[in-house]
Amino acid sequence: MPAPLTLDGFRADLAEFLYQRPDEVDLEESPLLAGLDSLRIVTLIERWRETGVDVNFVELADCTSFAQWWQLLSTRQARQARQSRQSRQEGADRAGA
């Protein structure tokens, strides 16, 4: 199971593509105004999918700040983790029955 995406990891990923240090990333900034083009955004999406976060380009495009991106990613990650735990529990319950 891949390591979960953290806020620090999120900031580091953004910083890499913005040519900044992670602590320089302004989460209130607009991704498009910050200089991220569609290719970089798709690359970030693929990276975040590798951590288990299922998100797509359209969902991120609807967000107007990096903070909204993080909110979407962290909420999605938490929901997916709950669903995974629930599925494992249901499997364990069936196995024990």
N, C-alpha and C positions, 0 to 999 in steps of 0.2 A: 504494500500500500504506500503510495507516495506521501511525502511530508506535506502537511497542509500549508496553504498560502497564509502568510502572516502579513501584518501591516508593514513591518520592516522589509519583508521580501517584496511586497508590492511596490514600496517606495524605491527599492534597489532596482527592480525591473524597469520602472519608469525612468529613473535617473540614467540608466544605461542608454536608453533611446533618446533622452533629452540632453545628453552630454553634461550632466550635472552630478553633484554628490547627492546621495539619498536625502540628507538633511536640507538640501536646497529645493527639493521638490515642493511646490506650493499646491497642496491638495485642493484648494479653492479655484485653481486655474482651469480654464477650459482646455481639454485635450487638443482640440484643433488649433486654438490660439497659441498653445505651447509649442506647436510645430510637429505634432504627430500626424503623419499621413496614413492612409488606409493600409499600406503595406506593413508599416510598423505596428499598427493596431492589430492586424491579423496575426503578426508574429507574436505579439503579447498574448493574444487569445490562445494561440497554440501552446505557449509556455504555461499559461494558467490552466489549460485543460490537462496538461501533464500532471498537475498537482491535484487533479480530480474535480476542478470547478468547471461545470458545464455552462458556458456563456457564449453568446454569439455576437457578431458585429453589430447587428441591428439594435440589440439590447444596449450595447455600449454607446452607440451613436445617439440614442435617446437621452443619454446623460450629458449634463452640461459642465461637469467638473470631475476632477479626479476623485474627489470625496464621494461623489455619487457612484463612480465606478467601484470604489472600495466598498461602499454600502451594498451595492448589488452583488459583488463577488463574495463578501463575507456572509451575507444573508443566504445566498445560494449554497455556499460551502456548508454552512450550519444545517440547512435543510437536507442537503445530500448526506451529511454525516448522520442525521437523525434517521433518515430512511434506510441507510445502510445498517445501523444498529438494530432497527426494527426488523429488517429482513433477516439478520443473523439470529435475532431472538426468536422469530417465528420458525426459522429452520431448526433451532435448538429445541423449541417446544415440540415440533413434529417428530424430531428424532427421539425425544424422551417419551413420547406418547405410546 
